[in-house]
């Protein structure tokens, strides 16, 4: 009985120790599960880092590679190109106009030499120098340097220079002042049998006054390419055959 009891006690004791063995086994397995989880997390972290590095590498490569997109011209670019083209066309038109004006001046000069004797040319040059002296007076007063003299019977009856700024009068051109002075000197508005020498091709206003005053001959020096009324911009004076043109020269 005693032996049996000890066996029983031992058995009971064995049974009591069984839960302890079970608890330590669970702890062992749980420890290994934690290690496995840490290992799995480390793998996931490395994989994420590799993917992130790969994405960064692709982004850097795309940003460094030249763009293959085709840019379309904007409205501003189109407008700028049109303006540039129009400026080029305008410049070509002005260049052609100036070339034609230069040819016209050359033709007029050749015509003057052809139809005037050497003696008459000397007379014209002498009176043109007087007109240039009047132009210098205008330049000294910071005016547009234009001068004019009116000759009757071989003598100067009137002088004039540009006084637009001094008189604050847009009609105070050299030709206009010269015509007014000549009319007062000769006591008539009819200035027939006179010759007007002017350093610049008359404008349409002065050309009208010259025609109204019945001045026979006009001798001018430099072409007025902006508002010349004897062919540089428009022709109001009659030609040698009596014809005149009111159309601007192209």
C-alpha positions as CSV (number, residue, x, y, z in Angstrom):
1,X,0.0,0.0,0.0
2,X,2.7,2.3,0.8
3,X,4.5,1.6,-2.4
4,X,1.3,2.0,-4.3
5,X,0.7,5.3,-2.6
6,X,4.1,6.5,-3.6
7,X,3.5,5.5,-7.1
8,X,0.3,7.3,-7.0
9,X,1.9,10.3,-5.5
10,X,4.6,10.2,-8.1
11,X,2.1,9.9,-10.8
12,X,0.2,12.8,-9.3
13,X,3.4,14.6,-9.0
14,X,4.1,13.8,-12.6
15,X,0.7,15.0,-13.6
16,X,1.2,18.3,-11.7
17,X,4.5,18.9,-13.4
18,X,3.0,18.4,-16.9
19,X,1.5,21.8,-17.1
20,X,4.9,23.3,-16.3
21,X,6.4,21.5,-19.2
22,X,3.5,22.6,-21.4
23,X,4.0,26.2,-20.4
24,X,7.7,26.2,-21.3
25,X,7.0,24.6,-24.6
26,X,4.5,27.4,-25.5
27,X,7.1,29.9,-24.5
28,X,9.7,28.3,-26.7
29,X,7.3,28.2,-29.7
30,X,6.2,31.8,-29.1
31,X,9.9,32.9,-29.0
32,X,10.5,31.3,-32.3
33,X,7.4,32.8,-33.8
34,X,8.6,36.2,-32.7
35,X,12.0,35.5,-34.4
36,X,10.2,34.4,-37.6
37,X,8.0,37.5,-37.5
38,X,11.1,39.8,-37.1
39,X,12.8,38.0,-40.0
40,X,9.7,38.4,-42.2
41,X,9.5,42.1,-41.3
42,X,13.1,42.6,-42.1
43,X,12.6,41.0,-45.5
44,X,9.6,43.2,-46.2
45,X,11.6,46.3,-45.2
46,X,14.5,45.4,-47.4
47,X,12.1,44.7,-50.3
48,X,10.4,48.1,-49.8
49,X,13.7,49.8,-49.7
50,X,14.8,48.1,-52.9
51,X,11.6,49.1,-54.6
52,X,11.9,52.7,-53.4
53,X,15.5,52.9,-54.6
54,X,14.4,51.5,-58.0
55,X,11.7,54.1,-58.3
56,X,14.1,56.9,-57.4
57,X,16.5,55.6,-60.0
58,X,13.8,55.6,-62.7
59,X,12.7,59.1,-61.8
60,X,16.2,60.4,-62.0
61,X,16.8,58.7,-65.3
62,X,13.5,60.1,-66.7
63,X,14.3,63.6,-65.5
64,X,17.8,63.5,-67.0
65,X,16.8,62.2,-70.3
66,X,15.8,64.7,-73.0
67,X,12.1,65.3,-73.5
68,X,10.6,63.8,-76.6
69,X,7.5,65.9,-76.6
70,X,6.8,68.1,-79.6
71,X,6.1,71.7,-78.5
72,X,3.3,73.4,-80.4
73,X,3.7,77.1,-81.2
74,X,1.7,79.3,-78.9
75,X,-0.5,82.2,-79.9
76,X,2.2,84.7,-78.8
77,X,4.9,82.9,-80.9
78,X,2.6,83.0,-83.9
79,X,1.8,86.7,-83.4
80,X,5.5,87.5,-83.0
81,X,6.3,85.7,-86.2
82,X,3.5,87.6,-88.1
83,X,4.8,90.9,-86.7
84,X,8.3,90.0,-87.7
85,X,7.1,89.1,-91.2
86,X,5.2,92.4,-91.5
87,X,8.2,94.4,-90.4
88,X,10.3,92.7,-93.0
89,X,7.8,93.5,-95.7
90,X,7.5,97.1,-94.6
91,X,11.3,97.5,-94.6
92,X,11.4,96.0,-98.1
93,X,8.7,98.4,-99.3
94,X,10.4,101.4,-97.7
95,X,13.8,100.3,-99.2
96,X,12.2,100.0,-102.7
97,X,10.5,103.3,-102.3
98,X,13.7,105.1,-101.3
99,X,15.5,103.4,-104.2
100,X,12.8,104.7,-106.6
101,X,13.0,108.1,-105.0
102,X,16.8,108.2,-105.4
103,X,16.4,107.2,-109.0
104,X,13.8,110.0,-109.4
105,X,16.1,112.6,-107.9
106,X,18.9,111.4,-110.2
107,X,16.6,111.7,-113.2
108,X,15.5,115.2,-112.2
109,X,19.2,116.2,-111.7
110,X,20.1,114.8,-115.1
111,X,17.1,116.6,-116.6
112,X,18.2,119.9,-115.0
113,X,21.7,119.5,-116.4
114,X,20.3,118.6,-119.8
115,X,17.9,121.5,-120.1
116,X,20.0,124.2,-118.6
117,X,23.1,125.8,-119.9
118,X,26.4,125.9,-118.0
119,X,25.7,129.6,-117.3
120,X,22.3,128.9,-116.0
121,X,23.6,126.2,-113.8
122,X,26.1,128.6,-112.3
123,X,23.3,131.1,-111.6
124,X,21.2,128.4,-109.9
125,X,24.2,127.2,-107.8
126,X,24.9,130.8,-106.7
127,X,21.3,131.4,-105.5
128,X,21.1,128.0,-103.9
129,X,24.1,128.9,-101.8
130,X,22.1,131.9,-100.6
131,X,19.3,129.6,-99.7
132,X,21.7,127.4,-97.8
133,X,22.8,130.4,-95.8
134,X,19.1,130.9,-94.8
135,X,19.0,127.2,-93.8
136,X,22.0,127.7,-91.6
137,X,20.1,130.5,-89.7
138,X,17.3,128.0,-89.1
139,X,19.7,125.4,-87.8
140,X,21.3,127.9,-85.5
141,X,17.9,128.5,-83.9
142,X,17.3,124.7,-83.5
143,X,14.8,124.7,-86.4
144,X,14.6,122.2,-89.2
145,X,17.3,123.6,-91.5
146,X,15.4,124.8,-94.5
147,X,16.0,128.0,-96.4
148,X,14.6,129.8,-99.4
149,X,15.2,132.8,-101.6
150,X,12.9,134.3,-104.3
151,X,14.7,135.8,-107.3
152,X,13.1,138.4,-109.7
153,X,15.0,139.9,-112.6
154,X,18.3,138.4,-111.4
155,X,18.1,139.8,-107.8
156,X,16.8,138.4,-104.5
157,X,13.6,140.1,-103.5
158,X,12.7,137.9,-100.5
159,X,14.4,135.5,-98.1
160,X,13.0,133.0,-95.6
161,X,14.0,130.2,-93.2
162,X,12.0,127.7,-91.2
163,X,10.6,129.3,-88.1
164,X,8.0,126.8,-87.0
165,X,9.3,126.4,-83.4
166,X,10.1,130.1,-82.9
167,X,6.7,131.3,-84.1
168,X,4.8,128.2,-82.9
169,X,3.2,128.1,-86.3
170,X,3.1,124.9,-88.4
171,X,2.7,127.0,-91.6
172,X,5.9,129.0,-90.9
173,X,7.9,127.1,-93.6
174,X,10.7,128.9,-95.4
175,X,8.8,128.9,-98.7
176,X,5.7,130.4,-97.1
177,X,7.6,133.2,-95.3
178,X,9.5,133.9,-98.5
179,X,6.3,134.2,-100.5
180,X,4.8,136.5,-98.0
181,X,7.8,138.8,-97.9
182,X,8.0,138.8,-101.7
183,X,4.3,139.8,-102.0
184,X,4.9,142.7,-99.6
185,X,8.0,143.8,-101.5
186,X,6.5,143.6,-105.0
187,X,3.1,144.7,-103.7
188,X,1.3,142.0,-105.6
189,X,0.3,138.4,-104.8
190,X,1.1,137.4,-108.4
191,X,4.7,136.4,-108.4
192,X,5.0,135.6,-112.0
193,X,8.4,135.8,-113.7
194,X,10.1,134.7,-110.5
195,X,12.2,131.7,-109.4
196,X,12.1,130.2,-106.0
197,X,15.3,128.5,-104.7
198,X,14.7,126.2,-101.7
199,X,17.1,123.8,-100.0
200,X,14.4,121.1,-99.5
201,X,11.8,119.7,-101.8
202,X,8.6,121.6,-101.0
203,X,5.8,119.9,-99.0
204,X,2.2,119.8,-100.4
205,X,1.3,123.0,-98.4
206,X,4.1,125.0,-99.8
207,X,3.6,123.5,-103.3
208,X,0.0,124.8,-103.2
209,X,1.1,128.2,-102.1
210,X,3.7,128.3,-104.9
211,X,1.1,127.3,-107.5
212,X,-1.3,129.9,-106.1
213,X,1.3,132.6,-106.2
214,X,2.0,131.8,-109.9
215,X,5.7,131.3,-109.4
216,X,7.3,130.3,-112.7
217,X,10.2,128.1,-111.6
218,X,11.2,126.1,-108.5
219,X,14.7,124.9,-107.9
220,X,15.1,122.6,-104.8
221,X,18.1,120.9,-103.4
222,X,17.5,117.8,-101.3
223,X,14.5,115.4,-101.8
224,X,11.8,115.3,-99.1
225,X,11.2,111.6,-98.9
226,X,8.6,112.1,-96.2
227,X,6.3,114.7,-97.7
228,X,7.9,115.8,-101.0
229,X,5.4,117.3,-103.4
230,X,7.5,117.1,-106.6
231,X,7.7,113.3,-107.0
232,X,9.3,112.0,-103.9
233,X,6.0,111.4,-102.2
234,X,3.4,113.0,-104.4
235,X,3.7,115.2,-107.5
236,X,1.8,118.4,-107.5
237,X,4.0,120.5,-109.9
238,X,3.4,120.1,-113.6
239,X,6.1,118.5,-115.7
240,X,7.7,120.1,-118.6
241,X,4.8,119.1,-120.9
242,X,2.3,120.6,-118.5
243,X,1.0,117.3,-117.0
244,X,0.9,116.7,-113.3
245,X,0.0,113.7,-111.1
246,X,-2.0,113.7,-107.9
247,X,-1.2,110.1,-107.1
248,X,1.5,109.3,-104.5
249,X,4.6,107.8,-106.0
250,X,5.0,104.1,-105.2
